[in-house]
Amino acid sequence: MSKRDELISKYAADLKEKCGVTADVDLLTKVTVGLGPSIYNADASTVSGSDEKELETIKKNFLIKKLGLSDSAALDSAIGSVIDKYGKSNRNKYRAVVYYLLVKHFKKESIY
């Protein structure tokens, strides 16, 4: 099993245990591949739910640029609800899991 496959398994387990979501492994794999080498970097592979700058980066670089959504309060609301669903007290919020949940939230699976 490759390192990427191990990470995807870990992300799928996180989705099930912490978010109560059964992962669409095909979509999760595509989201993970889309993150490139950042998944192997301890800092870049996680999201800080309390860092406004990081949440703004997710909004601009992922939701607006990648998913093609228009900037609105709905984006901030969606990010907040995903962070809440993942668990604010959960220290390790994996970027791939957060992005996967956002793709599902906005029903943008077709982009992948």
Residue, then its C-alpha position, 0 to 999 in steps of 0.5 A: m500500500s502506498k503512502r497516499d493510499e494509507l493517508i486516504s484510508k486514514y481520511a476515510a476513517d476520520l470522516k466516519e469516526k469524527c463526522g459520521v460520514t461514509a466516504d465516497v472513496d473515489l471522490l476522496t481519492k480525487v480530492t486528496v490527489g488534487l492537494g498534491p504533495s501538501i498531504y505529506n507535510a505535517d503543517a500543510s496537511t491540516v487545517s486550523g479551524s481558529d486561524e482566520k487567515e487560513l480559513e480565508t485562504i480555503k475560501k479564496n483558493f479552494l471554494i472560489k478558484k477551484l470550485g468556481l463559487s462566488d464570494s458570499a457569506a454562504l462560503d464562510s457559513a459552509i466553512g464554519s459548519v464543516i469545522d463544527k461537524y469535524g469538531k472544533s476541539n479536534r486538533n488534527k483536521y485534515r485538509a483533504v477531509v475538510y475539502y471533501l466535506l466542502v465539495k459535498h456541501f456545495k454538490k460540486e463532485s462534478i469538478y472532480 
